Amino acid sequence: MSVLEITGGVVRRGGRLILDHVSLQVESGVFLALVGPNGSGKSSLLRALTGIWPTAEGAVTLDGEAISGMTRRDVARRIAFVPQDTRMDFAFTVAEIVAMGRHPRRGRFDRETVKDREAIEQAVACCDVAHLLDRTVNTLSGGERQRVVIARSLAVCPEFILLDEPTANLDIEHAIQILDLCDSLTRAGTAVVLATHDLNAVARHATRVALIDSGRIAHESSFDGVLTPQVLEQVFRVRAELLASASGHSIFVFHRKDT
């Protein structure tokens, strides 16, 4: 079992405190949802967990080893990060973009192997981008580009995949597809950390929830232990009703506090 952990993590950017002594552990096969208001620190925590944003205090470790002492290549083999918005300035084809996901797994001048091709084909199928392979990335919609970036991250076959609002630009069908994909990844042993505002998706898919408020972990537990109407009113300043769908899944209905 692999463990990614941040302990007492402090992140400052531009002189401002972004994460305030955050501690969180992610283990293989866990689907962890990060939720919280805008600006609470969800995206910052994902960047800290990958080492993109170093901690001013505390440490981020992978199986007990500080990732600050690991090469970026070694980190990229094990941890994939999908930001909410990925800028691509060159007109690469989708096939080229997804194939880039294998670079951490082979030398710069190594030829593509059968294992590389199998990983790429599986990632393409999982994200439903086969029909886009010959398109250049600058001709894609925001939702199509997001699926391509997720496919690129899956191609490396990571142990941990960190996703920042991955369904924000997707239509309903593909949003469901990505969430179902996250479920299948966790069943296969990959850890998924998902930052999202979609609390109904969290209720249906996540095995654990971390609620971030003002740069701190306010609550971290199972769905039922975190997303209670009382906590949601305190943090999000809304009234919440928790209903059951016909399939038995929990559904939130939100109201302004003054209505």
C-alpha positions as CSV (number, residue, x, y, z in Angstrom):
1,M,0.0,0.0,0.0
2,S,1.3,3.5,-0.9
3,V,0.7,6.5,1.2
4,L,0.9,10.2,0.2
5,E,0.9,12.5,3.2
6,I,1.2,16.2,4.1
7,T,2.0,16.9,7.7
8,G,1.8,20.4,9.2
9,G,1.9,21.9,5.7
10,V,2.2,25.6,5.4
11,V,2.1,27.3,2.0
12,R,2.5,31.0,1.4
13,R,2.2,32.7,-2.0
14,G,2.9,36.4,-2.6
15,G,3.2,37.0,1.2
16,R,-0.3,35.5,1.8
17,L,-0.9,32.4,3.9
18,I,-2.7,29.9,1.7
19,L,-2.5,26.6,3.7
20,D,-2.3,26.8,7.4
21,H,-0.6,23.7,9.1
22,V,-2.6,21.2,7.0
23,S,-2.2,17.5,7.7
24,L,-3.8,14.9,5.4
25,Q,-3.1,11.3,4.5
26,V,-4.1,9.5,1.2
27,E,-3.8,5.8,0.9
28,S,-4.0,3.5,-2.1
29,G,-7.5,2.8,-3.3
30,V,-9.1,5.8,-1.6
31,F,-11.4,8.2,-3.3
32,L,-10.9,11.4,-1.4
33,A,-13.0,14.5,-2.2
34,L,-11.7,17.9,-1.2
35,V,-14.6,20.4,-0.7
36,G,-14.8,23.9,0.5
37,P,-15.8,27.5,-0.5
38,N,-14.0,29.3,-3.3
39,G,-10.5,30.4,-2.1
40,S,-10.5,27.9,0.8
41,G,-7.3,26.2,-0.4
42,K,-8.4,23.1,-2.4
43,S,-6.3,23.7,-5.5
44,S,-3.4,24.9,-3.3
45,L,-3.5,21.6,-1.4
46,L,-3.4,19.6,-4.6
47,R,-0.3,21.6,-5.8
48,A,1.3,21.0,-2.4
49,L,0.7,17.3,-2.5
50,T,2.5,17.1,-5.9
51,G,5.4,19.3,-4.8
52,I,4.5,21.9,-7.4
53,W,4.1,24.4,-4.6
54,P,6.7,23.7,-1.8
55,T,5.7,24.0,1.8
56,A,7.3,26.7,3.9
57,E,6.7,24.5,7.0
58,G,5.9,20.9,7.4
59,A,6.5,18.1,4.8
60,V,4.9,16.2,2.0
61,T,6.0,12.5,1.9
62,L,5.5,9.6,-0.4
63,D,5.8,6.3,1.4
64,G,7.8,8.2,4.1
65,E,10.2,9.9,1.6
66,A,10.1,13.6,1.3
67,I,9.0,14.5,-2.3
68,S,11.2,17.6,-2.1
69,G,14.2,15.3,-2.3
70,M,12.8,13.3,-5.2
71,T,13.3,14.1,-8.9
72,R,10.3,15.5,-10.7
73,R,10.5,12.5,-13.0
74,D,10.2,10.1,-10.1
75,V,7.3,12.1,-8.7
76,A,5.6,12.2,-12.1
77,R,5.7,8.4,-12.4
78,R,3.7,8.0,-9.2
79,I,1.6,11.1,-8.9
80,A,-0.5,12.6,-11.7
81,F,-2.0,16.1,-11.4
82,V,-4.8,17.4,-13.6
83,P,-5.3,21.2,-13.1
84,Q,-8.7,22.8,-13.8
85,D,-7.4,24.7,-16.8
86,T,-4.4,23.5,-18.8
87,R,-2.8,25.9,-21.2
88,M,-1.5,24.4,-24.5
89,D,0.3,26.8,-26.7
90,F,1.3,24.4,-29.5
91,A,-0.9,22.6,-32.0
92,F,-0.1,19.1,-30.9
93,T,-2.5,16.4,-32.0
94,V,-4.6,14.6,-29.3
95,A,-2.6,11.4,-30.0
96,E,0.7,13.3,-29.3
97,I,-0.7,14.9,-26.1
98,V,-1.8,11.5,-24.6
99,A,1.5,9.9,-25.6
100,M,3.3,12.5,-23.6
101,G,1.9,10.9,-20.5
102,R,4.3,8.0,-21.0
103,H,7.5,10.2,-20.9
104,P,8.2,9.7,-17.2
105,R,8.1,6.0,-17.8
106,R,10.9,5.8,-20.4
107,G,14.1,7.5,-21.4
108,R,14.1,10.6,-23.5
109,F,15.3,8.8,-26.6
110,D,13.7,5.3,-25.9
111,R,11.3,3.9,-28.5
112,E,7.7,3.4,-27.7
113,T,7.1,-0.1,-26.3
114,V,4.1,-2.5,-26.4
115,K,3.5,-1.6,-22.8
116,D,3.5,2.1,-23.7
117,R,1.0,1.6,-26.5
118,E,-1.3,-0.5,-24.3
119,A,-1.3,2.2,-21.6
120,I,-2.1,4.9,-24.1
121,E,-4.9,2.9,-25.7
122,Q,-6.5,2.2,-22.4
123,A,-6.3,5.9,-21.3
124,V,-7.8,6.9,-24.7
125,A,-10.7,4.4,-24.2
126,C,-11.3,5.4,-20.6
127,C,-11.7,9.1,-21.5
128,D,-13.6,8.5,-24.7
129,V,-11.2,10.5,-26.9
130,A,-10.4,7.9,-29.7
131,H,-12.4,9.9,-32.2
132,L,-10.3,13.0,-31.4
133,L,-6.9,11.5,-31.9
134,D,-6.1,13.3,-35.2
135,R,-7.5,16.6,-34.0
136,T,-5.1,19.3,-32.9
137,V,-5.6,20.4,-29.3
138,N,-6.3,24.0,-30.1
139,T,-9.4,23.0,-32.1
140,L,-11.0,21.3,-29.1
141,S,-13.8,22.5,-26.8
142,G,-12.9,23.1,-23.1
143,G,-14.6,19.8,-22.2
144,E,-12.8,17.8,-24.9
145,R,-9.5,19.3,-23.9
146,Q,-10.1,18.4,-20.2
147,R,-10.8,14.7,-21.2
148,V,-7.6,14.7,-23.2
149,V,-5.5,16.0,-20.3
150,I,-7.0,13.4,-18.0
151,A,-6.2,10.7,-20.6
152,R,-2.6,12.0,-20.7
153,S,-2.4,11.7,-16.9
154,L,-3.8,8.1,-16.9
155,A,-1.3,7.0,-19.5
156,V,1.5,7.2,-17.0
157,C,-0.3,4.6,-14.9
158,P,0.1,6.6,-11.6
159,E,-0.5,5.4,-8.1
160,F,-2.2,8.7,-7.2
161,I,-4.2,10.9,-9.5
162,L,-5.1,14.4,-8.3
163,L,-7.9,16.2,-10.1
164,D,-8.9,19.9,-9.8
165,E,-12.5,20.4,-10.7
166,P,-12.3,17.8,-13.6
167,T,-16.0,17.9,-14.5
168,A,-16.4,21.7,-14.5
169,N,-16.3,22.0,-18.3
170,L,-17.9,18.7,-19.1
171,D,-21.4,17.9,-20.3
172,I,-23.5,15.6,-18.1
173,E,-22.7,12.4,-19.9
174,H,-18.9,12.9,-19.8
175,A,-19.0,14.2,-16.2
176,I,-20.7,11.0,-15.1
177,Q,-18.1,9.0,-17.2
178,I,-15.2,10.7,-15.5
179,L,-16.6,10.1,-12.0
180,D,-17.3,6.4,-12.9
181,L,-13.7,6.2,-14.1
182,C,-12.5,7.5,-10.8
183,D,-14.6,4.7,-9.1
184,S,-13.0,2.1,-11.3
185,L,-9.5,3.5,-10.6
186,T,-9.9,3.2,-6.9
187,R,-11.2,-0.3,-7.1
188,A,-8.0,-1.2,-9.0
189,G,-5.9,0.3,-6.2
190,T,-5.2,3.8,-7.5
191,A,-5.8,6.7,-5.1
192,V,-8.0,9.5,-6.4
193,V,-8.1,13.0,-4.8
194,L,-10.8,15.2,-6.3
195,A,-11.3,18.9,-5.6
196,T,-14.9,19.7,-6.5
197,H,-17.9,21.9,-5.7
198,D,-20.3,19.1,-6.7
199,L,-21.5,17.8,-3.3
200,N,-24.0,15.5,-4.9
201,A,-21.1,13.8,-6.8
202,V,-19.2,13.6,-3.5
203,A,-22.2,12.0,-1.8
204,R,-22.4,9.3,-4.5
205,H,-18.7,8.5,-5.2
206,A,-16.3,9.6,-2.5
207,T,-15.2,7.2,0.2
208,R,-13.7,10.0,2.3
209,V,-14.2,13.8,2.4
210,A,-11.9,16.6,3.6
211,L,-13.6,19.9,4.1
212,I,-11.2,22.9,3.7
213,D,-12.1,26.3,5.2
214,S,-9.7,29.3,5.2
215,G,-6.7,27.2,4.5
216,R,-7.3,24.6,7.2
217,I,-8.8,21.1,7.3
218,A,-12.0,21.8,9.1
219,H,-13.4,18.2,9.0
220,E,-12.1,15.0,7.5
221,S,-14.1,11.7,7.6
222,S,-16.6,9.7,5.7
223,F,-19.3,11.5,3.8
224,D,-21.8,11.2,6.6
225,G,-19.3,12.5,9.1
226,V,-18.5,15.7,7.2
227,L,-21.3,16.9,5.0
228,T,-24.0,17.3,7.6
229,P,-26.6,20.1,7.3
230,Q,-25.1,21.8,10.3
231,V,-21.6,21.8,8.9
232,L,-22.8,23.0,5.5
233,E,-24.7,25.9,7.0
234,Q,-21.6,26.9,9.0
235,V,-19.1,26.7,6.2
236,F,-21.1,27.4,3.0
237,R,-23.8,29.6,4.7
238,V,-26.7,27.7,3.1
239,R,-29.5,25.5,4.4
240,A,-29.2,22.0,3.1
241,E,-31.8,19.2,2.9
242,L,-30.5,15.6,2.4
243,L,-32.9,13.5,0.4
244,A,-32.7,10.0,-1.0
245,S,-32.9,9.3,-4.7
246,A,-34.9,6.4,-6.2
247,S,-31.6,4.5,-6.4
248,G,-30.9,5.1,-2.8
249,H,-28.1,7.7,-3.2
250,S,-28.1,10.8,-1.1
251,I,-29.0,14.1,-2.8
252,F,-28.6,17.6,-1.5
253,V,-31.1,20.4,-2.1
254,F,-29.7,23.8,-1.1
255,H,-31.5,27.0,0.0
256,R,-30.3,30.5,0.9
257,K,-30.3,30.9,4.7
258,D,-32.7,33.8,4.4
259,T,-35.4,32.0,2.4
